[in-house]
Amino acid sequence: MSGSLDGSVGAPGKAVTRPGSVLGSALAGRVDEISRRVLVMWRDRSPAAASAATPRVEEDISWTTSLSTSALVEYLLHGEAQSREQARAIAATGKAPLRDTIALAELTKL
C-alpha cells in the first residue's frame, strides 16, 4: 500500500481511495438532514432567540449549514478546500439578521 501527497492510499492496480471518502459519502447524502437538525438544536438551546427570529434567519441558518457541510463533503471526497467565493458566501450569509439572534460562534458549535 502506498501513500501520496494528496492523502490518498492505494495498491497498484486498484482504485485510489481518500481516507475521508466513506465519511464524505455518508455526509453527502445527509446535507439536508444535518441542516434540519442544526436548526432544531438551535431552537432547543436558544428558545428566546428562536421565537423572535424571522423566517429569513432560519433560512440563513439552514443555508449556511448546508453550504458548510457541502464544503466539508468536497474536502473529504476530493481534497478540495472551499473556494474564496464559497468562503465569502458563508461569511456574508445573512450577517445582519444572524447578529441579532445567533452568533457565528454559536452556530458553529451546533
Secondary structure, DSSP 8 states (H G I E B T S, - for coil): -EE-TTS-EE-TTS--B-TTHHHHHHHHTTHHHHHHHHHHHHHHH-HHHHHH--HHHHHHHHHHHHHHHHHHHHHHHH-----HHHHHHHHHTTHHHHHHH--HHHHHH-
